[in-house]
Amino acid sequence: MGTLIISDLHLGSLSGSDVLRHADLRAPLLEAVADADRVVLLGDVLELRHGPPRNAMAAARPFFEDLGRALGERELVMVAGNHDHALVEP
């Protein structure tokens, strides 16, 4: 397939709008990952602006674990956006 680009997941959103925290809703995305050589998470993967970062990280962990299993040794690129820029700040 090449590169699969995914953006604006906002994992850890207080509103619960981050649907990928639910395993059954992650399944179709993870199936698409199986055909990709590389996955790019293009900004606002985590929602770090509306609560403690630990809460967003806890909500995102199952997604990242599933994504890691689906990717195996293939490449993952994560680009920070304005809602998760703290990931790359000193």
C-alpha positions as CSV (number, residue, x, y, z in Angstrom):
1,M,0.0,0.0,0.0
2,G,2.6,2.6,0.9
3,T,1.9,5.2,3.6
4,L,-1.3,5.4,5.7
5,I,-1.8,8.9,7.1
6,I,-4.1,9.4,10.1
7,S,-4.7,12.7,11.8
8,D,-6.7,14.3,14.6
9,L,-7.4,11.3,16.7
10,H,-7.5,13.4,19.9
11,L,-7.1,10.3,22.1
12,G,-7.9,11.1,25.7
13,S,-10.6,13.7,24.9
14,L,-12.7,14.5,27.9
15,S,-15.8,14.6,25.7
16,G,-15.4,11.0,24.7
17,S,-15.3,11.9,21.1
18,D,-12.1,10.0,20.6
19,V,-13.8,6.9,19.2
20,L,-10.6,4.9,18.8
21,R,-10.5,4.3,22.5
22,H,-13.1,1.6,21.8
23,A,-11.5,-1.7,20.5
24,D,-14.4,-2.5,18.2
25,L,-14.0,0.9,16.5
26,R,-10.3,0.5,16.2
27,A,-10.6,-2.8,14.2
28,P,-11.2,-1.3,10.7
29,L,-8.3,1.0,11.1
30,L,-6.0,-1.7,12.3
31,E,-7.0,-3.8,9.2
32,A,-5.9,-0.9,7.0
33,V,-2.6,-0.8,8.9
34,A,-1.9,-4.4,7.8
35,D,-1.6,-3.2,4.2
36,A,0.7,-0.2,5.0
37,D,4.4,-0.1,4.8
38,R,4.4,3.0,7.1
39,V,1.9,4.8,9.3
40,V,2.0,8.5,9.9
41,L,0.1,9.9,12.8
42,L,-0.3,13.5,11.6
43,G,-0.9,15.8,14.5
44,D,-3.3,15.9,17.4
45,V,-3.0,12.2,18.2
46,L,-3.4,12.9,21.9
47,E,-5.6,15.5,23.5
48,L,-3.3,17.1,26.0
49,R,-5.0,20.5,26.3
50,H,-8.1,19.5,28.3
51,G,-6.8,17.6,31.3
52,P,-3.8,15.9,32.9
53,P,-1.5,14.3,30.3
54,R,-1.5,11.0,32.3
55,N,-5.3,10.7,31.6
56,A,-4.8,11.1,27.8
57,M,-1.9,8.7,27.9
58,A,-3.9,6.1,29.8
59,A,-6.8,6.4,27.3
60,A,-4.4,6.2,24.3
61,R,-2.4,3.2,25.6
62,P,-4.7,0.4,24.3
63,F,-4.7,2.1,20.8
64,F,-0.9,2.3,20.7
65,E,-0.5,-1.3,21.9
66,D,-2.9,-2.5,19.2
67,L,-1.1,-0.3,16.6
68,G,2.3,-1.7,17.7
69,R,1.1,-5.3,17.2
70,A,-0.5,-4.4,13.9
71,L,2.7,-2.7,12.6
72,G,5.3,-5.1,13.8
73,E,8.6,-3.9,12.5
74,R,7.2,-1.4,10.0
75,E,7.7,2.3,10.4
76,L,5.6,4.6,12.6
77,V,6.0,8.4,12.3
78,M,4.3,10.7,14.7
79,V,4.0,14.4,14.1
80,A,2.9,16.7,16.9
81,G,0.0,19.1,16.4
82,N,-1.3,22.0,18.5
83,H,-3.2,19.6,20.9
84,D,-0.2,17.4,21.6
85,H,2.7,19.7,21.0
86,A,3.9,19.0,24.5
87,L,5.2,15.7,23.3
88,V,8.1,17.4,21.5
89,E,8.7,20.4,23.8
90,P,11.9,20.3,25.9
